[in-house]
Structure formats: structure tokens, C-alpha cells
Amino acid sequence: MTATLPASRSAAPLQSATGRIHAPGAPQPHAIALASLQPVLAAYNAANLAGCYLERGNIAAARRKLVQALASVNQVIVQGGAQ
């Protein structure tokens, strides 16, 4: 037996946390642009690693990771992802 999805599932409107209904394919409010997603995730990852390095007392490695995080944030700002 094969599983099938009802046709109405793929065409259902999306409902945000505020209760507003958005049509499929419409841009979501306060969404991160797809082009900015990779630098945002890189900044998050670098900041997280910097925190781990600080907990272990490795100040030099934490500093390097914070520089990487700031560079990624700057990349997002230059791309116009910050509003």
C-alpha cells in the first residue's frame, strides 16, 4: 500500500504565530532572506564555538571565532539582510 497526501494539504494557506493567514509562496514577515541564511548560520556557529572556547579558557581561539562571527554579521549587513 502506498501513502498519498490529500490534494488540499499542498495548497493549504500558512498561518503565522500572530494568527494571520499567508498564501503559499508569499514572503513571510520577519523572515531571513535565503541569500542571508548562510552568513547568519555561520555567525551563530562561530559565536557558539567562541562561547565553548571561553568556557575552556582558550581565549585566543574564542577571539578568532568572534572575529569570524563579526565578519559574517557584517556580510549580512552588506547584503542588505538587516533592516
N, C-alpha and C positions, 0 to 999 in steps of 0.2 A: 504494500500500500504506500502511495506517495503522499507527502504532505503538501497541501496547497494553501496559499493565503487568500483570504477573501479580497475581491477587487476593491472594496471600499477602504481597505487598510492602507493601500499605497496612495490614495487620493485624499486621505483624511487631513483636515487642517490641523496645524500645530497650535498648542495652547501654551503660552509662556507662564512663568511664575506669577505674573501680575493678573492673569486671567484673560488677557487679550488673545484673540484668535488670529493667527497668521496663516496666510495661504502658503501651500508648499512652494518652495523656491524663492519666496520673498525673503529679503535680508532680515535677520533678527536684530532687534535693538540691543545695543551694547555688546555685540558680537565682535570677536577678534577677526580681523581680515585674514584671509588664508595666506597671503604673502607675508604677513607679520607673525604667523604662528610659529615658524621655526625659530626665529630670533627670540621670541617670548619664551619658548620652551628651553632654549639654550641658556637664557638669563636665569630662569628658575633653577635649572640643573646646576649651573655654576654657583649660584648663591647657596643652594642646598649643600653642595660639596664644601664650600667655604665654611659653612657652619659646622660641618663634620670635622674639618681640619682644625677649626678653633677649639672644639671640644677636646681634641687630642693634643692641643698645644703647639701645633705646627703652624706658626704664624706666617712663615714665608709662603707656604702652599696656599693658605687662606687668602693672603694678599693677591697672589696670582689669579686665583679663582674669582675674587671680587673684581679685579681688573677685567677679566673676561665677561663677567656679568654686566658690568657697566658698559662695555663695548657693545654687547648685544642689545641693551636698552637703548643706547644711542642709535643703533641701526634701526630699531623700531621707530624711533622719533624721526629719523631722517626719511624713512619710507612713508611717513605720514600716518602711522598707525595710532599715534597718541592724539587724543582730542581734548 
